[in-house]
């Protein structure tokens, strides 16, 4: 039955991903670039040898190097980010889980019950939390993983706009609220006897619409899909293996024999909600010289640079979005290491950076989407 559940989850997720992907448009540049030539009269123009081309073509290191640099460039930022995402997941998770407990979607053998307002039995149900001891750490781990997936995938993908990469505080809060509403609504619909097929349709529309409005990036699609696959499969493992004192079950085991399929789009929408929070935290924890804080650019002086508009990055003059064609082969640009952007020299001196410190320049560029 576990194999049947995995197959069913995968099929439904594929439909959701296709639906969400249909809201996106992708553009690919095919403008060819010739070889760069270094000559005596124009030393600034670089010639790439055939060996350079082969090395660039066969190397997959730029993406991996950018991921490693993203994590290690500022250890304090990475540690604080990890703690914040874990704590937020652990704090919000039990309240979301409580909706499904209170509305009868699932039942714990030995529930942990505590009132938020009023007393148990007399206070409003929505203000009473019903969960289990292992739920906070599990949701904390989910927040940690989803957050880092967003940050690292944003580093190696190039489709996202600045507004998507640097969400404002209202957008972050709307995303969390929308995800909470979907969780609550799924419980309400179940409690009122709505059939599972109708709940699945409603949750799928909410998930696809939420992804389109709140995210719409490749990194978000990958992470949300991974969440929609991983979450239900983890539940299969929990339902199958937890000891009786910690065990739980869905009151409607649904099409899979473990849970109803409508839980999958609920998991899917957890991607954008956590992802925008992660992007906001990452911005807030970044150094002021390189950072944007919750969608508000941190400027070093009153007037932004007229060339880069305060972003510190300009389009690489040697390539086409990180690659170019030479000798009939598309290779990764070594000047920008496949990023498609280089440091802006017009405003470089305003940031008190050493122009000869190549490692520092690379670190700055790795922190710029």
C-alpha positions in Angstrom: 0.0 0.0 0.0 3.0 2.3 0.5 4.0 1.8 -3.1 0.5 2.6 -4.2 0.5 5.8 -2.1 3.8 6.9 -3.6 2.6 6.4 -7.2 -0.6 8.3 -6.5 1.2 11.2 -4.8 3.6 11.4 -7.8 0.8 11.5 -10.3 -1.2 14.2 -8.6 1.9 16.3 -7.9 2.7 16.1 -11.6 -0.7 17.6 -12.5 -0.2 20.4 -9.9 3.3 21.2 -11.2 2.0 21.3 -14.8 -0.8 23.6 -13.8 1.5 25.9 -11.9 4.1 25.9 -14.7 1.4 26.9 -17.2 1.2 30.3 -15.4 4.8 31.0 -16.2 6.5 32.1 -19.5 10.1 31.3 -20.1 12.5 33.1 -22.4 15.7 31.7 -23.7 18.4 33.8 -25.4 20.1 32.1 -28.4 22.2 35.0 -29.5 25.6 33.5 -30.4 28.8 35.0 -29.2 32.2 34.7 -31.0 35.5 34.1 -29.3 37.1 36.9 -27.3 40.5 38.0 -28.6 43.4 39.6 -26.7 45.7 41.6 -28.9 48.6 44.1 -28.4 46.5 47.1 -29.5 43.5 46.1 -27.5 44.7 44.3 -24.3 41.3 44.6 -22.6 39.8 42.2 -25.2 40.4 38.6 -24.1 41.0 35.6 -26.4 39.8 32.2 -25.2 42.0 29.3 -26.3 40.5 26.0 -27.3 41.7 24.7 -23.9 39.8 27.4 -22.1 36.7 26.5 -24.1 37.0 22.8 -23.2 37.5 23.6 -19.5 34.6 25.9 -19.4 32.3 23.6 -21.3 33.1 20.6 -19.2 33.1 22.4 -15.8 30.0 22.4 -13.7 31.8 24.2 -10.8 30.3 27.7 -11.1 26.9 26.7 -9.7 28.4 24.5 -7.0 30.9 27.2 -6.1 28.2 29.8 -5.9 26.2 27.5 -3.5 29.2 26.9 -1.3 30.1 30.6 -1.2 26.5 31.5 -0.4 26.6 29.3 2.7 30.2 30.0 3.9 30.6 33.7 2.9 29.1 34.9 6.2 28.8 32.1 8.7 27.0 34.3 11.2 24.3 35.1 8.6 23.9 31.4 7.7 23.6 30.3 11.3 21.1 33.0 12.3 19.1 32.3 9.2 19.0 28.6 10.0 17.9 29.3 13.6 15.2 31.8 12.5 13.7 29.4 9.9 13.7 26.5 12.3 12.1 28.5 15.1 9.4 30.0 12.8 8.6 26.5 11.5 8.4 25.1 15.0 6.2 27.9 16.2 3.7 28.0 13.4 3.5 24.3 12.7 1.6 23.2 15.8 -1.1 25.9 15.1 -1.6 24.7 11.5 -1.6 21.1 12.6 -4.2 22.0 15.3 -6.7 23.0 12.6 -6.7 19.5 11.2 -6.9 18.0 14.7 -9.8 20.2 15.9 -11.8 19.7 12.7 -11.4 15.9 12.8 -9.1 15.5 9.8 -6.7 13.5 11.9 -6.5 12.1 15.5 -3.6 11.7 17.8 -3.6 8.7 20.2 -2.2 10.9 23.0 -2.7 14.5 22.0 -1.1 17.5 23.6 -3.9 19.9 24.3 -3.5 23.4 25.6 -5.8 26.5 25.4 -4.7 29.8 23.8 -7.7 31.7 25.1 -10.2 30.5 27.7 -10.1 27.0 29.1 -10.3 23.6 27.6 -13.9 22.7 27.0 -15.3 26.2 27.3 -13.0 28.3 25.1 -13.4 28.7 21.3 -12.1 25.6 19.5 -10.0 27.8 17.1 -8.1 29.1 20.1 -7.2 25.6 21.5 -4.1 23.9 20.2 -4.2 20.1 19.8 -1.0 18.6 18.6 1.8 16.2 19.6 5.3 16.7 21.1 7.1 15.7 17.9 5.2 18.1 15.7 7.2 21.3 16.5 10.6 19.8 15.8 9.3 18.3 12.6 7.9 21.5 11.3 11.1 23.3 12.4 13.1 20.9 10.2 10.7 21.6 7.3 11.2 25.4 7.7 14.9 24.9 7.8 15.0 22.7 4.6 12.5 24.8 2.6 14.3 28.0 3.5 17.7 26.8 2.5 16.3 25.2 -0.7 14.9 28.6 -1.8 18.1 30.6 -1.0 20.4 28.1 -2.7 18.2 27.5 -5.7 17.8 31.3 -6.1 21.6 31.4 -6.3 21.8 29.1 -9.3 18.7 30.1 -11.2 18.3 33.3 -13.1 14.6 33.6 -14.0 13.5 35.5 -10.9 12.9 39.3 -10.9 14.2 41.6 -8.1 10.8 41.9 -6.6 10.5 38.1 -6.4 13.9 37.7 -4.8 13.4 40.6 -2.4 9.8 40.3 -1.1 8.3 43.1 1.0 7.1 42.6 4.5 3.4 42.8 3.4 4.0 40.1 0.7 5.7 37.8 3.3 2.8 38.2 5.7 0.2 37.7 3.0 1.9 34.5 2.0 1.9 33.1 5.5 -1.7 34.2 6.0 -2.8 32.7 2.7 -1.2 29.4 3.6 -2.8 29.4 7.0 -6.2 30.2 5.4 -5.8 27.2 3.1 -4.9 24.9 6.0 -8.0 26.2 8.0 -10.3 25.9 5.0 -9.3 22.3 4.3 -10.3 21.5 7.9 -13.6 23.4 7.6 -14.6 21.7 4.4 -13.8 18.3 5.8 -15.7 19.0 9.0 -18.8 20.0 7.0 -18.8 16.7 5.0 -17.5 18.0 1.7 -16.4 15.1 -0.4 -12.6 14.6 -0.9 -12.7 15.2 -4.6 -14.2 18.6 -4.2 -11.7 19.5 -1.4 -8.9 18.3 -3.7 -10.1 20.6 -6.5 -10.4 23.6 -4.2 -7.0 23.0 -2.6 -5.3 22.6 -6.0 -6.7 25.8 -7.3 -5.6 27.6 -4.2 -2.2 26.1 -4.4 -1.6 27.0 -8.1 -3.1 30.4 -7.7 -1.0 31.1 -4.6 2.2 30.0 -6.3 1.5 32.3 -9.3 0.7 35.3 -7.2 3.2 34.9 -4.4 6.2 33.3 -6.1 6.3 32.2 -9.8 10.0 31.3 -9.8 11.8 28.1 -10.9 13.4 27.7 -7.5 10.0 28.1 -5.9 8.4 25.5 -8.2 11.2 23.0 -7.5 11.0 23.5 -3.8 7.2 23.4 -3.6 7.2 20.2 -5.7 9.7 18.7 -3.4 7.6 19.7 -0.4 4.5 18.2 -1.9 6.3 14.9 -2.5 8.4 14.8 0.6 5.7 15.8 3.1 3.2 13.1 2.3 5.9 10.4 2.0 7.2 11.4 5.5 3.6 11.1 6.8 3.4 7.6 5.3 6.5 6.7 7.3 5.2 8.3 10.5 1.8 6.6 10.3 3.5 3.3 9.6 6.2 3.4 12.2 5.4 5.6 15.2 4.9 3.9 18.5 1.3 3.8 19.8 1.8 6.5 22.4 2.9 9.0 19.6 0.9 7.6 16.8 -1.8 9.3 14.8 -4.0 8.6 11.8 -6.2 10.4 9.3 -9.9 9.7 9.9 -10.3 9.5 6.2 -7.4 7.5 4.8 -8.5 8.5 1.4 -7.3 7.3 -1.9 -3.8 6.3 -0.7 -4.8 4.3 2.3 -2.9 6.7 4.5 -4.3 10.2 3.8 -6.7 11.9 1.3 -5.0 13.3 -1.8 -6.1 16.9 -1.0 -3.3 17.1 1.5 -0.7 17.3 -1.3 -1.7 20.8 -2.6 -1.7 22.0 1.0 1.9 20.9 1.3 2.7 22.5 -2.1 1.6 25.9 -0.9 3.9 25.7 2.0 6.7 26.4 -0.5 5.9 30.0 -1.3 4.9 30.8 2.3 8.2 29.6 3.7 10.2 30.7 0.7 9.3 34.4 0.8 9.9 34.4 4.6 13.3 32.8 3.9 14.2 35.5 1.3 13.1 38.2 3.7 15.2 36.9 6.5 18.2 36.4 4.3 17.9 40.1 3.1 17.5 41.3 6.7 20.6 39.4 7.8 22.8 40.4 4.9 25.5 43.0 5.4 24.2 46.5 4.7 26.7 47.1 2.0 25.4 44.2 -0.1 21.9 43.8 1.2 18.3 44.6 0.6 16.1 44.4 3.7 12.6 42.9 3.1 12.4 44.5 -0.4 13.8 47.9 0.6 17.2 48.6 -0.9 19.8 49.6 1.6 21.6 52.6 0.0 25.1 53.8 1.0 24.2 57.4 0.3 21.2 59.5 -0.8 21.6 59.1 -4.5 21.8 55.6 -6.1 24.4 54.9 -8.7 23.2 56.1 -12.2 24.7 53.0 -13.8 23.5 50.1 -11.6 20.8 52.0 -9.7 22.3 50.9 -6.4 22.3 47.2 -7.1 26.1 47.1 -7.5 25.8 44.8 -10.5 25.7 45.4 -14.2 25.3 43.1 -17.2 28.5 41.3 -18.1 29.9 42.7 -21.4 31.6 39.5 -22.4 28.7 37.1 -22.6 25.0 36.6 -23.0 23.4 35.8 -19.7 26.4 33.9 -18.4 27.2 31.9 -21.5 28.3 32.4 -25.1 28.9 30.4 -28.2 32.5 29.9 -29.5 33.7 27.4 -32.0 30.2 26.1 -32.3 30.0 25.3 -28.6 28.2 27.1 -25.8 30.5 27.7 -22.9 30.3 29.3 -19.4 31.7 32.8 -19.2 34.7 32.9 -16.9 34.5 36.7 -16.4 31.2 36.5 -14.5 31.4 32.7 -13.7 28.1 32.0 -15.4 26.1 34.7 -13.5 25.6 37.1 -16.3 26.5 40.1 -14.0 29.7 41.7 -13.0 30.5 44.3 -10.2 29.7 47.9 -11.1 32.9 49.9 -11.2 31.1 53.2 -11.4 30.1 53.2 -7.7 32.8 50.8 -6.4 34.7 53.4 -4.4 31.6 54.4 -2.4 31.6 51.1 -0.6 35.2 51.3 0.6 36.0 48.0 -1.1 39.5 47.0 -2.2 39.5 46.7 -6.0 42.4 44.3 -5.9 40.6 41.9 -3.4 39.2 39.5 -5.9 37.8 37.1 -3.3 35.8 40.0 -1.7 34.4 41.0 -5.1 33.4 37.4 -5.7 31.7 37.3 -2.3 29.8 40.4 -3.1 28.7 39.1 -6.4 27.6 35.8 -4.9 25.3 37.6 -2.6 23.7 39.5 -5.4 20.9 37.4 -7.1 
